[in-house]
Amino acid sequence: MDIEYKVIRSMRKTLALSLDGEGVVIVRAPIICSPKTIDKFVRDSAPWIERQKRRAARIERTANEDGPLTKEDIAALSREMKKALPAKLARYSALLGVRYSRVSVRCQRTKWGSCSAKGGLNFNCLLMLAPEEVLDYVVVHELCHLKHMDHSREFWDMVASADPDHKAHRKWLRENGPAIMKRAERER
């Protein structure tokens, strides 16, 4: 089986694979890695590559079935998010015993939320297309970063204290989130 791929060399120590937005296989390789080693790595990774291509096709199909989001749709989702967040933030920040400094809502390409070292919280308006408990999970996740700016055991214990089903919510985002983000891709 011949697999076409593009090689990006850098000062890294290991080989890594990814697929770009067009489905092209990208190999990140150390500068000194031989073409023969890279080719063997790609051949040995063929099952993973095929799974990723099937996943990308599924995401594309789902995004196409649901249809693209317009600028107006995204603006409406942002307004909805700004209305929904204050109550959720008040509830969960009190439950977790944390304080945040500011909140912003954006339509982001790769993140559902983020937390700055200064206590600023950012949320992706596309979360309004997810089940409410998934939005709650992201709110809890970002609030927990106010105490733990990592994904340590303590961080996940804190998340679990406010959202015992966080693993299911995280799984939902991994499985369904890419198609949601793909729907907004054309409007960015």
N, C-alpha and C positions, 0 to 999 in steps of 0.2 A: 504494500500500500504506500503510494507516494503522497506525502503531505508537504504542501508548499508552506514556507515560513519565512519570516523576516528576522534577522539577527541584529540585536542591539548590544554592542559591547561596551563594558564599563569596568571600573575598578572593583566590581563585586567579586565575591569568592565562590558563589554557587550559580548553578543554572536555574532559571525559572521560566515558566510558560504562562502566557495569557492570550486572550483573544481580544482584538480591538473591536470597535463598534461595527466594522464591516465583516467581521468573522475571520479576519486574517490572523494566523497564528504568529505570535511574537515570542521570540526566544531572547531572554536577557542572559548574557554570557560574560564570563571574565575575559579580559583582553587576550590572555594567553591560551584560551581554550581552543582546541583543534576543531576544524570543521567535521572531522570524523566523529569526535565525541559528541558534538552538538547534534549531528544527524542521528546517532544512536539514541540519544536522549529523546529526540522527537519521536522516533519510531517506537521506543519503549513506552512513550506517553500517549500513544494512539488511542487507547480506550478512554482516557481522560479527555482528550481533544474531542472525540466523538460525542461524549456526554455533554461537554460544554457547548458544542455546536447545536445539539438537540435542544438544550436549555435555551440558547439564544433564539432559536427558531420558535420555540413555544412562547417566549416573551414577546417576540415580534407579532405572532399570531394573536395573542391576547390583546396586545396594545391596538392592533388593527381592528379587532372585533369591537372593542370598547370605543374606538374612535379617538382622534386627536383632541387635545384640549386647546381651546382658543385663548387669546389674551383675556377675553371677557370671563371665560370659565376660571382662569387662574386668579383674576382679580376677585371674583366672587368667593373662591376658596380661601383667599387671603382674608377677606372680610369675615367669613365664617370662623376662621381660625382665631382671629383677633377677638371675636365675641366669646369663643369657647375657652380660651386659655386662662383668663383671670380666675375663674372658679376652680379650675383644675390645679393651677399653680398655688392658689391659696390653700386648697385642701391638702395637697401632697407636700408642700413646703412645711406646713404645720406638723403633719404626720412625721416627716423625716427630720424636723428640727434644723432646717437650713434656710438661708436667706439669699436672695439673688438681687442683682443690681438693676438690670434692664432686660427687656424681652424684645426680640424682633422676629418678624415672620417674613420668610422669603420663599421663592420657588427655586429649590436647589437641584443640582444635577446628580449628586452622589450621596448626600447626607440627609438624614431625617431630622437631625438636631445636632446642636453642639453647645459647648459650655466654655467660656473663656476663663482665664485665671482671675480676672477681675469680677467674676460673678455674672457676666452677661450670658443670656440664654438665647439661642436662635432655634427656630422651628421651621420645618418645611411645610408650606401650606398644603402640599399634596397629601399630607396625613389625613386631611378631611375626607379622603376617598377610602380610607382604611376603617375597619371596625373601631368603635369608640374605645374599646379596651386596648387596642394597639396604640392609639393616640395616648391614652393614659400611660402605657408602658414607656413610650418615648419621653413623656414629661417626667416620669419617675427616674428614668435612666439619666437624663440630663441633670436633674436636681441632685442625684447621688454623686455626680461628678463635682459638685460644689465641695464635697468632703473628701472625695477620692478621685483625683485627676488621672486615674488609670483604670484598668479592668482587673484589679486584684481580687482576691477571695473576699476581702472586706467590702469592696465595692459591690460584688454580686450578692453578698449576704444582705447588704442594705437595700438593694433593688428587691430582693425576695421578701424583705420585711413589709414592703408596701405593695408588691405585686407578686403573689405566690405563683401565678401562672406566666411569669415573664418569659420562660423558655418557649412556651407555645406562641406567645405574641411576637417574640423575636423570630421564630420560625416562619410565622405568617409573613412578616416583612421580607425575609430572605426569599420566600417562594413567590410572593405577589408584588412586592415593592418594585422590582425592576420593570415590570409591565406598566405600572402606574407612572414611573419616571419617564419611560419611553413615550407615553402619551403626551407628555408636556415638552418633549425634546424639540419639536418643531417651532415652538413659540419662544425659545430662548435666544 
